[in-house]
Amino acid sequence: MVEYRMAAPNERDEYIDLANYAFSLDFETLMPKAYEKSVDSSAMHMVAADEKGRLRAQVAVFPEPMTVCDYTLRTCYLGTVSVHPRARGEGHMKVLMNMWLEKLRDTYDMVVLYGQRQRYEYFGFTLGGVKFKYFVGEANVRHALGQVNDTGISFCPLFEIEGAEAFAHSMNTSRLAYVERNVQQLPLIFNTLHQNALGVLDNGKLIGYLIVNEAGDEISEFAMENKDDISRTIKAYMQYSRAERISIFTPEYDIYLNSTLGSLAEDYVIETSDMYHILDFANVLKAYLTLKFKTTGIVQGEFSAVMDGQPITARVDASGVTVERSAKQDAVVLTKQQAQALLLTQHSRYMAVTAPAGWFPLPIFWYKIDKY
């Protein structure tokens, strides 16, 4: 007899061991914000336990409120989906996923995860969002930034700098879109997925930070207090890292960073960000259409639809974005998967749905250290 329930605090070692065994990883070092010894994340884990109390499977959900243009979206990240090898094929993951989604239905606007596409499409998730990836090489820096003065720029581990936590918290909350990060947990959060946080200093003064991988050739988060220091930092970091080529990830709505990188990068690609399960279409539309309105710009127009049973009419005019929880009489009716494909993917342009040009996909993005 299998029992499906929330994990107990005294089962910490058991649910970490299960994750380690299932993935052949060390989750205490991979995800210290959830599994470091001082953190009790048991209330975030739903488990399947056999008649002897042994954990056979688990799914964790980590609350992550997302602020977008002063709107707070109730979002969470689903992860640590683990099944014991001897319990695979018994349906535990399906039960736990469905139990979680039913539990979240009335209290969250959106659930996010990263995983194999078809596996999670069965549970209503859609691969989408927008992530830019730029490639910068030595020649790009030499020619495009040759006249840029990077004198005085240096790098050191971020949390060795006095006041780094307050600075990093302020940098995050100054963005138009950000996942709330507990300031006391920042050193653990910034180490997620083996990332390293580097403070950027100008003659000893902290002016920004970079989140980089262990090899130093990938920047997953680029945060500068002053946009004029972006080019200086890129030039200095290329020399500091000694990498022949680095990749830099950015959200679509980071205007200054994209503008700078677009003027010098050798190449770039547009990728998906994560998989998304939208529970409240009106709230998500309102937040991210407003983000587009305030950053990359958006054409004026109107769109009305019934999305997964939710009637919605969105309008954009010179004053901004409005979203009503009602639909016009001739509004298109979309299933959940159709609605999410329209809102979240580049394939919206191929759908037989009339929508104002450029509204979709919505610019949803998750930084790497905010993932689980």
N, C-alpha and C positions, 0 to 999 in steps of 0.2 A: 504494500500500500504506500503510495507516494503522497506526501503532503506538500502543498504549495503555500508558502507563507513568506513573511519578511524575515530577514536574517536577524539573529540575536547578537548583541555586543560581544558575548563570549565566543562567537563563531568567527571572529576576525581571522584567525590563522587558517581556518577551514576554507573560507571563501577566497582568501588570497592564494592558498595552495591550489585550489581548484582552477583558478585563472592561470596560475603559473604552469600547471600540468597541461591544461588544454592548449595553451599557446606556446609553451616552451620559452617563456619570458620571465623576467623578475619584475612583477608589478609594483613592488615597493620602490624600486628605482625608476621604473618606466613612468609611473603615475603617482609621485609622492604626495600630490595634493589630495589624493583619495586614500592612499594606502601607507603613508608614512606612519610610524608607530604612534605618533601623538594624535592622529586623526581617527575618529570613530565614524566610519561611513556605513555602518551596518543598516541604518534605517533607509539607505538608498538601494539596498540589495533585496530582490525577491528571489527566493531559492526553491528548488525542488529537493526534498529530503526523503530518503527511503525509511523503511520501518525501523532501521537501526540508528536513524538520525544522521546518516552520512549524506553530504551534499552531492547530488548528481548533476545539477544544472543551476545556473543563475543568470539573471539579467539585472543590471543596475541602471538607475536613472538619477542623474545629477542635476538638480535645479540650477539654472543659469539665466536669471533675468537679463533681457537684452533691451537696452535703451536705444531708441532710434528717433532722433529729432524730438526729444522730450516726451515721446511715447514710450511707456514701459511695456514691452511684450513679455508675457509669461512663457518663457521658453525653458527647455531642459534638454540635456544631452544624454542619449541612451548608449550605454557601452558595457564592456566586460561581459559580453554574451559568451558564456562558457558552458560546455557540456562535457561531462566526464567521458573519456573514450569508450568505456564499457556501457554507457547509458545512451549512446548515440542511436538515433532511429526510433527512440521510444516516445517521441513527441513532446518532450519537456520544454524545449525552446518555444514551440508553438503556443503551449498553454501559458507560459510566463509572459511572452510578448503580448498576447491578447489580454491577459489580466492587467498588465501595466497600462496598455492603451485605453482600456475601459476605465481604469482608475484615473487617468490623466484627462479624460475627455472633457470634463466640465470645469477643470481648473487651470488648463494651459491653452495657450494660443498655438504653439508649435512644438513638435518634438524633432530633434536633430540627431543624426548618427552618421558614422562612416563605416561602410561595409560593402559586401558583394551585392551588386545591384539586384539581380533577380531574387536572391534570397529574401531581401527586405521589401521588394515590391509586393510580395504576398501579404504584407502587413500594412499596405497603404503608403509606403514611402516612395518618393520620387527623387532620382538623382538630378541635382540641379544647382542653382546658385551661380555666382560669377566670381572667378578668381583669375587675376592676371599673373603671368609668370614671365619675367624679363631675364634675358641672358646678357651679361656684361663681361667683356673680355679685356685683356690688357690693351689691345689696339684701340678699343672704344674709348678707354680712359685716356690713353696717350693723345689721341687726336681730338676728341670732343671736349676733354677737360684739361687740355694742355695749359691753358692760361688760368685755370682755377687755382687759387692760393689755399692750400690745405695746411699751411704752417700752423702749428699749435694743436692740431687735432691728434688725440691719442685715445687709446682704448684700455679698459681694465674691467675685471669682473664687476658687474653692476652693484651687487649688494656688499661689496667692500667699500663703497663710497658712502660717506655720511649723508643721511637724508634721502637715500635712494628709494626707499619704499614710498615715501610721501611724493617724491618726484614722479615715480612710475605710475602711481595711482592718479595723480593729477593729469599726466599725459593721456592716460586711458580715458578718463571721464571728460576730457576736452574734445574727444572725437564726436562726430555726429551720430555714430553708431558704435556701441561697445557692449560687450558682456561685462556685467558687474563682477569685479574681482575683489575678494576680501583682502584688505591692505595687510593684515597680519599674516596672511598665507602667501603673499607675493613671492617670496623666495622659493616656495614649493611649486607654485603655479608656473613660474618662469622656467622651471626645470622639467616641465612635462615633456614626455616623449624624447628624453635625452637632449633637450635644447639647452643652450647656454646663453645667459644674458650678459651682454657687454655694455658698459656705460660708455658713452661718447663724451669726451671732455675737450674743451677748447681752452688751452692754457690753464688746465686744472679745474675748470668750471664745468659742471655737468650740464650738457645741452641736449642730450637725447640718449636713446638706447637702441641696440640691435639685438634681436633674438636669432641666434645662429645654430646650425647643426654642429655635431662633433667634429666634422672635417673642416668646418669653417667656410665651405664653399656654397652655402645656401642660407639666405636671410629670410626667415619666415615672418618677421615683424620689424618694421623700420619706423621708428618714432623719433621725430625731431621737433624741438620747441620752436625753431625758426626755419621756415622753408628755405631761406638763403643758405642754410648749412647742409642741405641735402647733397649737393654736388661735391662740396668739400669732404663730406663724410664718405661718399662713395670712393672718391679718389684715394683718400687716406686708408680706407679699409682694404682696397685692392692691394696696396703695398703691405699692410699689416698681415693680411691673411696669406699672402704669397701664393694665392690661387691664380691659375691662368685664366679661369673663367668662374664667375659666380652667378647664381640665380637668385632673383629677388621676387617674393610674392607680395601682391598688393590687392586690396579691394578696389573695385571699379570706381568707387566714390571718393578715393583719396586723390583729389585733383592735383595738388602740387607734386606729390610723389610720382604719379603717372605722367605728368607733364615733363618732369625732369628725366625720368627713365625713358620715355618715348623719344626724347631728343638725342639719346646717346646709345641705347642698347643695340646690340647686334641683331636681336630678334626677340619676339615675344609670342606667347600663345595665350588663348583664353581657355580656362579649364573650369570644370564644375568644382564647387566648394565642398558639398556634403550631400547627404540624403535628408529629405524633409518630409514631415507628416504634418500638414496644416490642419489644425482643429478649428480655428476661428479665422475664416477667410477675410472678413471685413477688417479685423484688427491688423492682420498682416499686410493687406493691401494699403490701408491708410498709412501705416508707418513707412513702408518702403517706397510707395509712390511719392510721399512727401520727401523722402531722402533723395530720390531722383530729381524732384522739383528743385531742391535746394543745392544740388551739386552739378550733375551732368546736364540737367535741363530736361524738360518733357513737353511735348506738344499739348495744346489744349484740346479737350475732347471729352467724350462720355463713353462709358462702357457699362452694360447691364447684363447680368447673368444670374442663373441659379447654380451655385457651385456646391455639389454634394448636399443638396437640399437647402442650402443657405442662400436666400435672395439678397443680391447686392447690386447697387448702382454707384459707380465711382465717377467723379467729375473733376476735371482740372481746368482752371481758368487763371487769369492773371493774379488772382489773390491767393491761390494755392489749391489744395486737394480736399475734397469732401467725399465721404463714403456713407451711403445710406443702407440700412438693412431692409431694403425693399427692392423689387425688380420690376422693370417695365413689362407690359403685357406680352410683348413679342421677344422677351429676353431669351437668349440661348440657354439651354439646360445642359449642364455638364456633370459627368460623374466625377468622383474625387480624383481619379487618375487623370482624366482629361483636364480638369481645372488646374491641377498641379503642374501638368505638362505645359499648359498655357502660361502660367505665372512664373515657372521656375527654369524653363529650358530654352535653348536656342531654337528648338523645333517648333516653337509657337508660331513662327512665320509660315510654317507649312500646314498649319491647322485651318480647317474651314470655319474659322471664327473671326468675325469682324471686330477688330480692336484698334484703337489709335496707334499709329506707327511709333515704335520705340518704347512703348510702355513696358513691354515684357521682353526678356525675363527681368524679374525684380532683382536688384543688386544685393542679394543675401550672401553674406560672407562670414566665415568663422576663422579667427586666427588659430594657428596650430596649437598654441598653449592653452586654448580654451576648449580643446577637444578631450574626449575620454576614450 
